[in-house]
Amino acid sequence: TMAGLGSWSLSVAALIALLLPGSREECGRINLPTPTVHLGDPLTASCIISPNCSHLGPETQIVWKVGRESQPGKRQQRLEDGSQEFTVTIPRLSSPRVLLSCYLRWGHSLQMLDQAEVQAGYPPAAPHNLSCLMNLTTNSLICQWEPGPNSKHRREKGTQEDSILDCVPSDGQNHCSIPRRHLQLYQNMGIWVQAENALGTTKSPQLCLVPMDVVKLEPPTLWALPPSPEAAPPQPGCLLLRWEPWKPSLYIEQKCELRHQPRLGEASWDLVGPLLSQTLQYELCGLLPSTAYALQMRCTRWPLPGQWSDWSPSLTLTTAQRAPIVRLDTWWQQRQLDPRTADMQLFWKPTPLDRYSGQIQGYLVRPAGPAGASPPLCNTTELSCTFRLPSEAREVVLVAYNTAGTSHPTPVVFLESRGPPLAGLHTMAQDPHRLWVGWEPPSPQPQGYVIEWGLGPPSPSGSNKTWKMEHNGSISGTLLQENIRPFQLYEITVTPLYQDSVGPSRHIYAYSQEMAPSRAPELHLKHIGKTWARLEWVPLPSELGKSPLTHYTVFWTSSARGQSFSTVLNASSHGLVLHGLEPASLYHVLLRATSKAGATNSTSLTLMTLALEESELHVLLGLFGFLLLFICLCGAARLCCRPSRKNPLWPSVPDPAHSSLGSWVPSIMVEETFQLPSLRDTGMPPITKITVLEEEEKKPGPWESNDSSGTCGLPTLVQAYVLQGDPRACSTQTQPQSGTSDQVLYGKVLGSPTSPGPGHYLRCDSTQPLLGGLTPSPKFYENLWFQTSPLGTPEPLVPNQEDDCVFGPLLDFPLLQGLQVHGVEGLGGI
């Protein structure tokens, strides 16, 4: 660590010694053959180490750098004075400026000995476009040229170098002035420009000239020639002007050129010349009338050679105007004052027929006849005139005039109104500032139309009216674009024009744009209830300039709930009933009137519905309670009577006579012989059980009930149907009646072998559940049952009040109509 520190200290000391100016001068320097070389050429340089630095050792290493890049050295030699020379060759310089450095390798670092800057470039380009002018104002020859790149113009010379000094321009300038004292005005002189730099010198081509042959005069001064009382005024399209030459050139003969250009538009310059300086004035014609022109002039030596002067400052002059060339469209209104005098109001509109027509300064109305025979009726600058004429006068003459003259006379004939009128007239708004007016041309076709329009009522009639004339009689409409404003009522009048008469005028009123209603009707509360309110309003009358209403919209809002409702009514409505309101509630109601042009709202109406009375509250509460009780009862009944319940609260016995089976009729009649199907036939409805009882020998007596279970004692053969049991098992014994519900007696069939009539059935009003229905068995008075007497005639059976059994024919019981028993002949009547 100590050894390293010592060497670092030594290096720093040596560096300080090398950087001192005296030490650097003694130790080493860079020697260049030239500081400027051609770009791309090689460069050889040397670094000479002074003998004072020989203690650095014989194996001294020199490092060359070009910019920041190292460059290897070529050779090393010792000179006679003991110094060492290190040489380097750069093969090609590609930059305009190169910094060459010489370093001494000292340990692990480099110590700079010297630095030199090398510039690279090209010789200057030759100047070109050399030109010279003799300026008489400064009495000097002024030459200018276009320089080449990378050149410095060192001097400008003449052919006689001993008498003409060099003219060296300042840096960045490309012109130079040679004073008069160094010039020979009437002798040939050679002029050239020489450019120099470090790499060489170039010269421009030599310019030979006589200084006076390149004299450039100053431009003349232009003036307008004032009119002379003796001279006639200039013709339309002509200008009189004069000029004054530059004073130093008064003794020089010269010629001039004049150019002119209209001030308006982008027209090019027109050149006029040559003009000799002796005249000093000129009349320029062939110009447009009533047009402003810009004029400029320049001059040069003539007939001797010379340079044209610059153009003079512009002079603006206006040509004389022409008489108006216009067509005057006329229209009139006549008011008879008395039988001899008529008050005439004449209107006209000028239409230029030429682009360069003269500006109109006024109008003259005179009676028909030779000009000047009678005084004019009107002399005005307006487009209308009012005058009086005798009733027999039917014509006047109108002309437009200016300082150049008058236009062609326009005769105005006051025609009578006896032509056919227009067939129809209509309008349509194009936009807020344009109106289309259409009509149906009459027959015969007119020669033209006069259209007038102005503000309608309540404006005064005839005030500020605008009019136009259409000369094409075949058209059926025109567009009005002048003096049309929105929200204004206009009265439009169309009058057809014929060869020797006019037709009656037709009027129409129109708006170019209508406004929305200014206000909406005011709402009034007519009646109000607890849940409704009747509103009324008075429709507003129509207003001028207001679009008619298309519909009404009523809005109402509940203050309690914040809910909003609306309804749309047609424009003819004047009332509305609001339904569905809440009692004792506050509402805000608004009416909106709408038209095609917009909508306007009325002021808000606040209303409160009536509250319910105490008795009404009691009634409502009672109805609500009754409804709640009814719902509860219905729910309980449905719950208790549901068929899925196993143990109903009461027995349910159906009434077969009132069921759908009561209307069932078998497809096979009673008289047909039925075949007893097999008990194994699955298509036959099952019969649960048939019981056959033997008939007693005694005659039938009164029925007696011997069965304690409630069955009937039967004197005849009995077959009993039991609902439950095995359908394939037959029993010849009567099933005992018990309190259980395994078997329930549905009915018994009665028959006797000695009775030729049909069998009878006996049904009992059993209290046991039968088919699961809700209808109990009917009472004896609900059905009429009959029995057959021994003689074969039906006889009504009077039931015993102690028995619940009744009798009837088999056809009255649907389930027994298809019953037929075989094997027992005593049952043949069944």
C-alpha positions in Angstrom: 0.0 0.0 0.0 2.8 2.5 0.8 4.7 1.6 -2.4 1.5 2.2 -4.5 0.9 5.5 -2.8 4.5 6.6 -3.5 4.3 5.7 -7.2 1.0 7.6 -7.4 2.6 10.7 -5.8 5.5 10.5 -8.3 3.1 10.3 -11.2 1.2 13.3 -10.0 4.5 15.3 -9.6 5.6 14.3 -13.1 2.2 15.3 -14.5 2.5 18.7 -12.9 6.0 19.1 -14.3 4.8 18.1 -17.8 1.8 20.5 -17.7 3.8 23.5 -16.8 4.2 25.9 -19.7 8.0 26.0 -19.4 8.2 22.2 -19.0 5.9 21.6 -22.0 8.0 23.8 -24.2 11.1 22.0 -23.2 9.6 18.4 -23.1 7.7 18.1 -26.4 5.9 19.8 -29.2 3.9 18.8 -32.4 5.4 19.9 -35.7 2.9 20.1 -38.7 3.9 20.8 -42.2 0.7 22.9 -42.8 -2.3 23.6 -40.5 -4.7 23.3 -43.5 -4.9 20.4 -45.9 -7.3 19.2 -48.6 -10.2 17.2 -47.3 -9.5 13.5 -47.8 -5.7 13.9 -48.2 -3.2 12.2 -45.8 -1.4 14.1 -43.1 2.1 13.5 -41.6 3.0 15.0 -38.2 5.8 14.7 -35.7 6.2 15.1 -32.0 9.7 16.2 -30.9 10.8 15.4 -27.3 13.3 17.9 -25.9 16.6 16.7 -24.5 15.6 18.2 -21.2 13.2 15.2 -20.9 15.8 12.6 -21.7 15.8 11.4 -18.2 12.5 9.8 -19.0 14.5 7.0 -20.5 15.5 5.7 -23.8 12.4 3.5 -24.1 10.0 6.4 -24.1 6.6 5.5 -25.6 4.5 8.1 -27.5 0.8 7.7 -28.1 -1.0 9.7 -30.9 -4.7 10.5 -30.8 -6.9 12.0 -33.5 -9.8 13.3 -31.6 -10.5 10.5 -29.1 -9.2 7.7 -31.3 -5.7 6.4 -30.9 -3.4 6.4 -33.9 -0.3 4.2 -34.1 3.0 6.0 -34.7 5.3 5.0 -37.5 8.9 5.6 -36.5 11.2 7.1 -34.0 14.6 8.8 -34.5 17.1 10.8 -32.6 18.0 14.2 -34.0 21.4 15.9 -34.0 20.5 18.2 -31.1 19.7 15.2 -28.9 16.0 15.4 -29.2 13.8 12.5 -30.1 11.3 12.7 -33.0 8.2 10.6 -33.2 6.3 10.6 -36.5 2.6 9.7 -37.3 0.8 9.5 -40.7 -3.0 9.9 -40.9 -4.1 8.3 -44.1 -7.2 10.4 -44.8 -8.8 13.4 -43.1 -12.5 13.1 -43.4 -13.5 16.0 -41.0 -13.2 19.7 -41.6 -11.5 20.1 -38.2 -9.3 17.5 -36.5 -7.6 17.8 -33.1 -4.2 16.0 -33.1 -2.7 15.1 -29.6 0.7 13.7 -28.6 0.7 11.7 -25.3 3.6 10.2 -23.2 2.9 6.9 -21.6 3.8 7.2 -18.0 3.2 4.1 -16.0 -0.4 3.2 -16.4 -1.5 6.6 -17.5 -1.1 9.0 -20.5 0.5 12.5 -20.1 -0.3 15.0 -22.9 2.7 16.7 -24.4 1.1 18.9 -27.0 -2.0 19.4 -29.1 -2.5 20.9 -32.6 -5.6 21.7 -34.7 -5.7 20.7 -38.4 -8.3 22.1 -40.8 -9.3 20.3 -43.9 -11.3 21.7 -46.9 -11.3 22.6 -50.5 -10.1 25.7 -52.5 -12.8 28.4 -53.0 -15.3 28.1 -55.8 -15.1 30.7 -58.5 -17.7 33.5 -58.1 -20.2 33.9 -60.9 -23.0 36.2 -62.2 -20.8 39.3 -61.9 -22.7 42.4 -62.9 -21.9 46.1 -62.5 -24.0 49.3 -62.7 -22.9 52.9 -62.8 -24.8 54.8 -60.1 -24.9 58.5 -60.9 -26.3 59.3 -57.5 -23.2 58.1 -55.7 -20.9 58.5 -58.7 -19.6 55.0 -58.3 -19.5 51.6 -60.0 -21.4 49.1 -58.0 -20.6 45.5 -58.8 -22.3 42.4 -57.3 -21.8 38.6 -57.8 -22.9 35.3 -56.4 -20.2 33.7 -54.3 -19.3 30.1 -54.2 -19.1 28.0 -51.0 -16.2 28.1 -48.6 -14.6 31.2 -50.2 -13.5 34.5 -49.0 -13.6 37.3 -51.5 -10.4 39.1 -51.1 -10.5 41.7 -53.8 -12.0 43.1 -57.0 -9.6 44.3 -59.6 -9.6 46.2 -62.9 -7.2 45.8 -65.9 -5.0 48.6 -64.8 -3.8 47.5 -61.4 -1.5 50.4 -61.0 -4.4 52.9 -61.2 -7.3 51.0 -59.7 -7.1 49.9 -56.1 -8.4 46.6 -55.0 -12.0 46.7 -53.6 -12.2 44.3 -50.6 -15.7 43.7 -49.4 -16.6 43.1 -45.8 -17.1 39.6 -44.6 -20.4 38.2 -45.8 -21.0 40.8 -48.5 -21.2 40.0 -52.2 -21.0 43.5 -53.6 -18.5 46.3 -53.8 -18.4 49.9 -54.9 -15.6 51.4 -57.0 -15.5 55.2 -56.5 -15.6 57.6 -59.5 -12.0 58.7 -59.1 -10.8 55.2 -59.9 -13.0 54.9 -63.0 -12.5 55.8 -66.6 -16.1 56.5 -67.6 -15.7 56.1 -71.4 -13.1 53.4 -71.6 -13.3 49.6 -71.5 -12.5 48.2 -68.2 -12.0 44.6 -67.1 -13.6 43.6 -63.9 -13.3 40.3 -62.1 -13.7 38.9 -58.6 -11.0 36.9 -56.9 -11.7 34.5 -54.1 -9.0 33.2 -51.8 -8.6 30.8 -48.9 -5.8 28.8 -47.3 -5.9 26.1 -50.0 -5.9 28.3 -53.1 -7.3 31.2 -55.1 -10.0 31.3 -57.8 -11.2 34.1 -60.1 -14.5 34.8 -61.8 -14.8 35.3 -65.5 -13.7 38.7 -66.5 -16.4 41.3 -67.3 -15.5 44.0 -69.9 -17.5 47.1 -69.8 -17.6 50.9 -70.3 -18.8 52.4 -67.0 -21.1 54.9 -68.8 -22.7 52.1 -70.8 -24.0 50.6 -67.6 -25.5 53.7 -66.1 -28.7 53.1 -64.2 -31.0 56.1 -64.0 -33.3 56.8 -61.1 -37.0 56.3 -61.9 -39.1 59.3 -62.9 -42.0 60.8 -60.9 -45.6 60.4 -62.3 -48.3 63.0 -62.0 -51.9 63.2 -63.1 -52.5 65.9 -65.8 -55.1 68.4 -64.4 -58.0 69.2 -66.8 -57.6 72.3 -68.8 -60.5 74.7 -69.5 -59.4 74.9 -73.1 -59.0 71.2 -73.6 -61.8 68.7 -73.9 -62.3 66.3 -71.0 -60.9 62.9 -71.5 -63.0 60.3 -73.1 -64.4 57.4 -71.1 -61.7 54.8 -70.6 -58.8 57.3 -71.0 -56.3 58.8 -68.5 -54.1 62.0 -68.9 -50.7 61.8 -67.0 -47.3 63.5 -67.1 -43.9 62.6 -65.6 -40.8 64.4 -64.4 -37.4 62.8 -65.1 -34.7 62.4 -62.4 -32.9 65.7 -62.2 -29.3 64.4 -62.6 -30.4 62.7 -65.8 -31.9 65.8 -67.5 -29.0 66.1 -69.9 -29.2 62.4 -70.8 -31.5 61.4 -73.7 -33.7 58.5 -72.5 -36.8 56.5 -73.3 -39.4 55.3 -70.8 -42.0 52.5 -70.4 -45.4 52.7 -68.7 -47.3 49.9 -67.1 -50.8 49.9 -65.7 -53.0 47.4 -63.7 -56.6 47.6 -62.4 -56.7 48.1 -58.6 -59.5 45.5 -58.2 -58.9 41.9 -59.0 -55.7 40.0 -59.9 -55.1 41.3 -63.4 -51.6 41.3 -64.8 -49.6 44.4 -65.7 -50.0 45.8 -69.2 -46.9 47.5 -70.7 -47.0 50.6 -72.9 -44.0 52.1 -74.6 -41.5 53.3 -75.5 -42.3 56.9 -74.5 -39.8 59.6 -75.3 -38.7 61.9 -72.6 -39.3 65.0 -74.6 -43.1 64.7 -74.4 -43.3 64.4 -70.6 -47.1 63.7 -70.9 -49.3 61.0 -72.3 -53.0 60.1 -72.8 -53.5 56.5 -71.9 -56.7 55.1 -73.5 -58.3 51.7 -73.9 -59.0 51.4 -70.3 -62.2 50.3 -68.5 -64.5 53.2 -67.6 -65.1 54.1 -64.0 -62.1 51.9 -62.9 -59.1 52.8 -60.7 -55.7 52.0 -62.2 -52.2 51.8 -60.7 -49.5 53.2 -63.0 -45.7 52.9 -62.9 -42.9 54.2 -65.2 -39.2 53.4 -65.7 -36.5 55.0 -68.0 -33.1 54.2 -69.6 -30.5 55.9 -71.8 -31.4 56.0 -75.4 -30.1 55.6 -78.0 -26.9 55.0 -76.0 -26.7 51.8 -74.0 -27.9 51.9 -70.4 -29.7 50.0 -67.7 -33.4 50.3 -67.0 -34.2 52.2 -63.8 -36.4 50.7 -61.1 -40.2 51.2 -61.5 -41.4 54.4 -60.0 -43.9 54.4 -57.1 -47.4 53.6 -58.1 -49.8 56.4 -59.1 -53.6 55.6 -58.8 -56.0 57.3 -61.2 -59.6 56.5 -62.1 -61.0 56.6 -65.6 -63.9 58.7 -66.6 -67.3 57.0 -66.3 -69.7 56.2 -69.0 -73.4 57.1 -69.1 -75.6 54.6 -67.3 -76.4 51.5 -69.4 -79.3 50.1 -67.4 -82.8 48.7 -67.7 -85.4 50.5 -65.5 -88.3 48.3 -64.2 -91.2 50.5 -63.2 -94.4 50.1 -61.3 -96.9 52.6 -60.1 -99.9 53.3 -57.8 -102.6 55.7 -58.8 -105.0 57.7 -56.6 -107.7 59.9 -58.2 -107.8 63.2 -56.4 -110.6 64.8 -58.5 -112.0 64.2 -62.0 -109.2 66.1 -63.6 -106.2 65.2 -61.5 -104.6 61.9 -60.4 -101.9 61.4 -57.8 -99.3 59.1 -59.2 -96.6 57.3 -57.2 -93.9 55.8 -59.5 -91.4 53.1 -58.4 -88.4 51.9 -60.4 -85.5 49.5 -60.1 -82.3 49.8 -62.2 -80.7 46.7 -63.6 -77.2 47.2 -65.2 -76.9 45.9 -68.7 -73.1 46.3 -68.9 -70.4 45.3 -66.4 -68.8 48.7 -66.8 -72.0 50.8 -66.8 -71.5 54.2 -65.4 -72.5 55.0 -61.9 -76.0 56.5 -61.6 -76.1 59.8 -59.9 -79.8 60.5 -60.2 -83.1 59.9 -61.9 -85.3 62.2 -64.0 -89.0 61.9 -64.6 -90.5 64.1 -67.3 -93.7 64.1 -69.3 -93.8 62.3 -72.6 -92.6 64.3 -75.6 -89.3 66.0 -76.7 -86.7 66.4 -74.1 -86.6 69.9 -72.6 -90.1 70.8 -73.9 -91.5 70.7 -70.4 -90.0 70.9 -66.9 -89.3 67.5 -65.2 -91.8 66.0 -62.8 -89.1 64.6 -60.6 -85.3 64.9 -60.2 -84.3 62.5 -57.4 -81.7 60.1 -56.2 -84.4 57.8 -54.7 -86.1 54.9 -56.3 -89.6 56.4 -56.2 -91.3 59.6 -56.9 -94.8 61.1 -56.3 -96.3 63.6 -58.7 -99.6 64.7 -60.1 -100.8 64.3 -63.7 -103.9 65.3 -65.5 -106.4 62.5 -65.8 -106.0 62.3 -69.5 -102.2 61.9 -69.3 -101.3 58.2 -69.6 -97.5 58.2 -70.1 -94.2 59.7 -68.6 -90.5 59.1 -69.4 -87.8 58.0 -66.9 -84.1 58.3 -67.4 -81.0 57.7 -65.2 -78.1 60.1 -65.5 -74.5 60.9 -64.4 -71.8 63.3 -65.4 -71.1 61.3 -68.6 -74.7 61.5 -69.8 -78.1 59.9 -69.5 -79.4 56.4 -70.1 -81.9 55.4 -72.8 -85.3 56.8 -72.0 -87.7 54.4 -70.4 -91.4 55.1 -71.3 -93.9 54.4 -68.5 -97.4 53.8 -69.6 -100.2 53.8 -67.0 -102.3 50.8 -68.2 -105.9 50.1 -67.2 -106.8 47.2 -65.0 -108.9 45.1 -67.3 -106.9 41.8 -67.7 -107.8 38.4 -66.3 -106.8 37.8 -62.7 -104.6 35.0 -61.3 -106.3 31.6 -60.8 -104.7 31.0 -57.4 -102.1 32.2 -55.0 -100.1 30.4 -52.3 -97.0 30.8 -50.2 -94.4 28.6 -48.5 -91.6 29.5 -46.1 -88.2 28.4 -47.3 -86.4 29.6 -44.1 -86.7 32.5 -41.7 -85.5 34.9 -44.3 -87.0 33.6 -47.5 -90.6 33.1 -48.8 -91.7 31.3 -51.9 -94.8 32.7 -53.6 -96.6 30.6 -56.2 -99.6 31.2 -58.4 -101.5 29.6 -61.2 -101.0 31.6 -64.5 -104.2 32.9 -66.0 -105.3 32.4 -69.6 -104.1 34.1 -71.8 -100.6 34.0 -70.5 -99.3 37.4 -69.1 -96.1 39.1 -70.2 -94.8 39.4 -66.7 -95.7 39.8 -63.0 -95.2 42.5 -60.3 -94.8 41.1 -56.8 -95.1 43.5 -53.8 -94.6 42.6 -50.2 -94.5 44.4 -46.9 -95.5 44.2 -43.3 -99.2 43.2 -42.9 -101.6 44.5 -40.3 -101.4 46.2 -37.9 -98.6 48.0 -39.8 -99.9 51.0 -42.0 -100.8 50.1 -45.5 -98.1 50.8 -48.1 -95.3 51.5 -45.6 -91.9 50.2 -46.5 -93.1 48.0 -49.3 -90.6 46.0 -51.4 -91.4 44.9 -55.0 -89.8 43.1 -57.9 -90.8 42.4 -61.5 -90.7 39.1 -63.3 -90.5 39.5 -67.1 -91.1 35.8 -67.8 -94.9 35.3 -68.0 -94.7 31.5 -68.1 -93.3 31.1 -64.5 -95.6 30.1 -61.7 -93.7 31.4 -58.7 -90.7 33.4 -57.4 -88.6 33.5 -54.3 -88.7 36.6 -52.1 -85.3 37.2 -50.3 -85.3 40.9 -49.6 -86.5 42.4 -46.4 -87.9 39.1 -45.0 -87.6 38.7 -41.2 -88.9 35.9 -39.0 -92.0 36.2 -36.8 -93.4 39.0 -39.0 -96.7 38.9 -40.9 -96.3 39.9 -44.6 -98.9 41.0 -47.1 -97.9 39.8 -50.5 -99.6 41.1 -53.7 -99.1 39.7 -57.2 -100.4 41.6 -60.3 -100.2 40.1 -63.8 -99.0 42.4 -66.7 -100.4 42.1 -70.2 -99.6 43.8 -73.5 -101.9 46.8 -73.1 -103.4 46.2 -69.6 -102.8 44.8 -66.1 -104.9 42.3 -64.2 -106.5 42.6 -60.8 -104.1 42.2 -57.9 -104.4 39.2 -55.5 -103.3 39.4 -51.9 -102.1 36.7 -49.4 -100.7 36.9 -45.9 -97.8 34.7 -44.8 -95.1 34.3 -42.2 -91.5 33.2 -42.9 -91.4 31.8 -39.3 -94.0 31.7 -36.6 -93.4 32.0 -32.8 -94.4 29.7 -30.1 -97.4 30.7 -28.0 -96.6 33.7 -25.8 -98.5 32.2 -22.8 -100.7 29.2 -21.9 -104.3 29.2 -20.6 -104.7 29.5 -16.9 -105.9 26.5 -15.0 -109.0 26.7 -12.8 -110.3 24.2 -10.3 -114.0 23.5 -11.0 -114.8 20.6 -8.6 -112.8 18.4 -6.3 -113.5 15.2 -4.4 -111.6 12.7 -2.3 -110.0 10.9 -5.3 -110.7 13.2 -8.2 -110.6 16.8 -9.4 -112.2 18.6 -12.3 -110.0 21.3 -14.0 -111.0 23.8 -16.7 -109.3 26.5 -18.7 -110.3 29.0 -21.3 -108.5 28.6 -24.6 -106.6 31.8 -25.7 -107.6 33.5 -28.9 -105.2 33.2 -31.9 -102.4 35.7 -32.1 -100.7 37.1 -35.2 -97.3 35.6 -35.7 -98.0 32.7 -33.4 -98.3 29.2 -34.6 -101.7 27.5 -33.9 -101.8 25.1 -31.0 -101.5 21.4 -31.8 -102.2 19.9 -28.3 -102.2 20.4 -24.6 -100.3 18.4 -22.0 -101.4 18.3 -18.3 -98.8 17.4 -15.7 -99.7 16.7 -12.0 -97.3 15.8 -9.2 -98.1 14.3 -5.8 -96.3 16.3 -3.0 -96.4 13.4 -0.6 -94.9 10.6 -2.8 -93.2 12.8 -5.5 -94.8 10.8 -8.3 -95.5 12.7 -11.6 -98.2 11.9 -14.1 -99.2 13.5 -17.5 -101.8 13.2 -20.2 -102.0 14.7 -23.7 -105.2 16.4 -24.9 -106.1 17.8 -28.3 -106.2 21.5 -29.0 -110.0 21.7 -28.8 -110.1 20.5 -25.1 -110.9 22.9 -22.4 -111.2 20.7 -19.3 -110.0 17.5 -17.7 -110.9 15.2 -14.7 -108.0 13.8 -12.8 -108.8 10.4 -11.4 -107.0 8.1 -9.0 -106.0 10.8 -6.6 -105.3 10.1 -2.9 -107.6 11.6 -0.3 -106.3 14.5 1.8 -103.2 14.9 -0.6 -101.5 17.9 -2.1 -101.0 18.1 -5.8 -99.3 20.5 -8.2 -100.9 20.8 -11.7 -99.3 22.4 -14.8 -100.8 23.0 -18.3 -98.5 23.1 -21.3 -99.7 24.5 -24.6 -97.7 23.2 -27.6 -97.5 24.3 -31.3 -95.2 23.5 -34.2 -93.0 26.4 -33.2 -92.6 25.5 -29.5 -94.4 25.1 -26.2 -95.3 27.4 -23.3 -96.2 26.4 -19.7 -98.9 28.0 -17.6 -98.6 28.9 -13.9 -98.8 26.0 -11.5 -102.1 25.2 -9.8 -101.9 23.7 -6.3 -104.9 21.7 -5.0 -105.7 19.4 -2.1 -108.2 16.5 -2.3 -110.9 16.1 0.4 -110.4 13.8 3.4 -112.5 10.8 4.3 -115.3 11.1 6.9 -115.4 9.0 10.1 -118.5 7.0 9.0 -116.8 6.1 5.8 -113.8 5.0 7.7 -116.0 2.7 9.8 -117.6 1.3 6.7 -114.3 0.6 5.1 -113.0 -1.0 8.2 -116.1 -3.2 8.4 -115.8 -4.2 4.8 -112.2 -5.0 5.3 -113.0 -7.2 8.3 -115.8 -9.0 6.6 -113.5 -9.7 3.6 -110.8 -11.0 5.9 -113.3 -13.3 7.7 -114.7 -14.6 4.4 -111.2 -15.4 3.2 -110.5 -17.3 6.4 -113.7 -19.3 6.2 -113.0 -20.2 2.6 -109.5 -21.3 3.5 -110.8 -23.4 6.4 -113.5 -25.1 4.3 -111.0 -25.9 1.5 -108.6 -27.3 4.1 -111.3 -29.5 5.7 -113.0 -30.7 2.5 -109.8 -31.5 0.6 -110.2 -35.0 -0.9 -106.8 -36.1 0.2 -107.8 -36.1 3.8 -108.3 -39.6 5.3 -110.8 -38.7 8.0 -113.2 -36.0 6.9 -115.1 -34.1 9.5 -118.5 -35.4 8.2 -119.6 -38.2 5.9 -119.9 -37.5 2.2 -122.5 -39.5 0.3 -123.0 -38.6 -3.4 -126.3 -38.3 -5.1 -126.2 -40.5 -8.2 -129.4 -39.0 -9.6 -127.8 -35.6 -9.8 -124.4 -36.7 -10.9 -123.1 -37.0 -14.5 -124.2 -40.6 -14.5 -127.8 -39.4 -14.4 -127.5 -38.3 -18.0 -125.7 -41.4 -19.1 -127.7 -43.7 -21.5 -126.2 -47.0 -22.6 -125.7 -47.7 -26.2 -127.7 -50.9 -26.0 -131.4 -50.6 -25.2 -133.3 -52.5 -22.5 -135.2 -54.7 -24.9 -132.0 -56.2 -26.3 -130.7 -59.4 -24.8 -127.4 -58.8 -23.0 -124.8 -61.5 -22.9 -123.3 -61.9 -19.5 -119.6 -61.4 -20.0 -117.0 -63.4 -18.4 -115.9 -62.5 -15.0 -112.4 -62.4 -16.4 -113.3 -59.8 -18.9 -111.2 -56.8 -17.9 -113.2 -54.4 -20.2 -116.4 -54.9 -18.1 -116.8 -52.7 -15.1 -116.5 -54.8 -12.0 -119.5 -55.8 -9.9 -118.5 -56.2 -6.4 -121.1 -58.6 -5.1 -124.6 -60.0 -6.0 -126.9 -61.5 -3.4 -129.9 -63.7 -4.4 -132.7 -64.2 -2.0 -135.6 -66.7 -2.4 -139.1 -65.3 -2.7 -141.6 -66.2 0.0 -144.9 -67.8 -1.1 -147.1 -65.3 0.5 -148.4 -62.3 -1.3 -146.5 -59.1 -0.8 -147.6 -57.3 2.3 -146.5 -54.1 3.9 -142.8 -53.7 4.2 -141.3 -54.4 7.5 -137.9 -53.7 8.6 -136.3 -56.7 10.3 -132.7 -55.6 9.9 -131.3 -53.7 12.9 -128.7 -52.2 10.6 -131.2 -50.2 8.7 -131.7 -52.4 5.6 -135.2 -53.0 4.1 -137.0 -56.3 4.5 -137.9 -57.4 1.0 -140.6 -60.0 0.1 -139.1 -60.5 -3.4 -135.9 -61.8 -4.7 -133.2 -59.4 -3.8 -129.8 -58.7 -5.4 -127.5 -56.4 -3.4 -124.5 -54.5 -4.8 -121.7 -53.9 -2.4 -119.1 -51.3 -3.3 -116.1 -52.9 -1.6 -115.0 -56.5 -1.8 -113.7 -58.9 -4.3 -115.4 -58.3 -7.6 -114.9 -61.9 -8.7 -116.5 -63.5 -5.5 -120.2 -64.1 -5.5 -122.3 -64.8 -2.4 -125.7 -66.2 -2.1 -126.1 -64.8 1.4 -127.0 -61.3 2.4 -123.9 -59.6 3.9 -124.4 -58.7 7.5 -124.5 -55.0 8.2 -122.1 -53.8 10.7 -120.8 -50.5 11.9 -117.7 -50.7 9.9 -117.2 -49.2 6.4 -115.9 -52.4 4.7 -119.1 -52.9 2.8 -121.8 -50.3 2.1 -125.2 -51.1 0.7 -125.7 -49.1 -2.4 -129.0 -50.6 -3.7 -131.1 -53.7 -4.1 -132.8 -55.1 -7.2 -136.3 -56.5 -6.7 -137.9 -59.1 -9.0 -140.7 -61.8 -8.9 -141.1 -64.8 -11.2 -144.9 -64.3 -11.1 -144.6 -60.6 -12.0 -144.4 -60.1 -15.8 -143.4 -56.5 -15.5 -139.8 -55.1 -15.3 -137.9 -55.3 -12.1 -137.7 -52.6 -9.5 -134.8 -51.4 -7.4 -134.8 -50.2 -3.9 -132.3 -47.6 -2.7 -131.7 -46.7 0.9 -130.8 -43.4 2.3 -127.7 -44.7 3.9 -125.6 -42.4 6.1 -122.4 -44.2 5.2 -119.9 -42.7 2.8 -120.4 -44.1 -0.7 -118.5 -42.5 -3.6 -116.6 -39.9 -1.7 -118.7 -37.0 -3.0 -120.1 -34.1 -1.0 -123.8 -34.6 -2.0 -125.9 -36.7 0.4 -128.6 -39.1 -0.9 -131.8 -37.3 -1.9 -134.9 -37.5 0.2 -138.0 -39.3 -0.8 -139.7 -36.2 -2.0 -136.8 -35.3 -4.3 -137.4 -38.3 -6.6 -140.6 -40.1 -7.6 -140.5 -43.8 -7.6 -143.2 -46.1 -9.0 -143.9 -49.8 -8.6 -145.9 -52.2 -10.8 -149.2 -53.7 -9.6 -150.0 -57.4 -10.1 -152.2 -56.3 -13.0 -149.3 -54.8 -14.8 -150.1 -51.1 -14.3 -147.7 -48.8 -12.6 -148.7 -47.8 -9.2 -147.0 -45.3 -7.1 -145.5 -46.6 -4.0 -146.3 -44.7 -0.9 -143.2 -45.0 1.2 -143.4 -45.8 4.8 -142.3 -43.0 6.9 -140.4 -45.4 9.1 -138.4 -46.7 6.1 -135.8 -44.8 4.2 -136.2 -47.0 1.1 -138.0 -46.1 -2.0 -138.8 -48.1 -5.2 -138.4 -47.3 -8.8 -137.9 -48.9 -12.3 -134.5 -50.1 -13.2 -134.2 -47.6 -16.0 -134.2 -44.8 -13.5 -131.0 -46.0 -12.0 -128.1 -45.7 -14.4 -125.8 -48.3 -12.9 -128.5 -51.0 -13.1 -129.6 -50.4 -16.7 -127.1 -52.8 -18.0 -127.8 -55.5 -15.4 -128.9 -59.0 -16.6 -128.8 -62.2 -14.5 -128.8 -65.6 -16.0 -129.2 -69.0 -14.4 -132.3 -68.2 -12.3 -135.5 -68.2 -14.4 -137.4 -66.5 -11.6 -135.4 -63.3 -12.4 -136.3 -63.1 -16.0 -138.2 -59.9 -15.5 -135.2 -58.0 -14.4 
